[in-house]
């Protein structure tokens, strides 16, 4: 791994307005390039919008979706990567060649290549499928990058496998915080009025962003993903009103010990950047632990217990299901 500079954006997308969102991504990219950023990470589905998709019909999703890498958004990201010299990650809805729709995250590289990760635990809509493979690639900046999207990062197995595939840096794009959840001690809804009043009264919203609905929840587990696997972790998230929930931002970059290199407490859009020193990975705790694994003992990890449930069932347990106007296809 070479020394690189990474940046994470907390971004407020416009639901369903790909052109406006892409234009804003371009503005952030140009600003990041002016500060010598090499790797720029935007949130999950920031091009298409996210939470409103749970209410869309299959036809409406089809109208938002596009192929990867041949679609217009992918091509625009590749052109932006070429102009800025950065590797740029952003999320959208992919129309797969198999007829399925995917929550997909792409990394556009300045040499014309594009990596694609289909979210492994997609629950936003029954009209969208989950991916079935891990994504690790060599970036032209001289580093090996893995991608896991939002819920994918919650399961330690996914991050460990990504590390075993050689990832040195993890792109971790999200749309989270402020989520309604059946867990009594995990996140919870934020009053949308606080978002609308942020200019006049920022502190009540900042308290929510930094409290158990946002940063405090992340600190229970996010540093462990970086530490236990010896990875730099670039966490990008939506911010602000996302349909009827308020995303908490909290963009941050963590080192392989799980320590925070850069973060923001902004209550609006923002970018954080940090230099990633490859020397920190040499003999770091997680890298040493991986070397002492005993894979012959781990067969139970791949043996079903009989208690497994679909991500969507677990995610919406005890909550009102979003309205769906046609039968699920996946």
Secondary structure by P-SEA (a helix, b strand, c coil): ccbbbbbbbbcccccccaaaaaaaaaaaaaaaaaacccbbbbcccccccccccccccaaaaaaacccccccaaaaaaaaaaaaccccccbbbbbbcccccccbbbbbbccccbbbbbccccccccccbbbbcbbbbbbccccbbbbbbcccccccaaaaaaaaaaccccccccccccccccccccccccccccccccccccaaaaaaaaaccccaaaaaacaaaaaaacccbbbbbbbccccccbbbbcccccccccccccccccccccbbbbbbbbcccccccaaaaaaaaccccccccccccccccccaaaaaacccccccccccccc
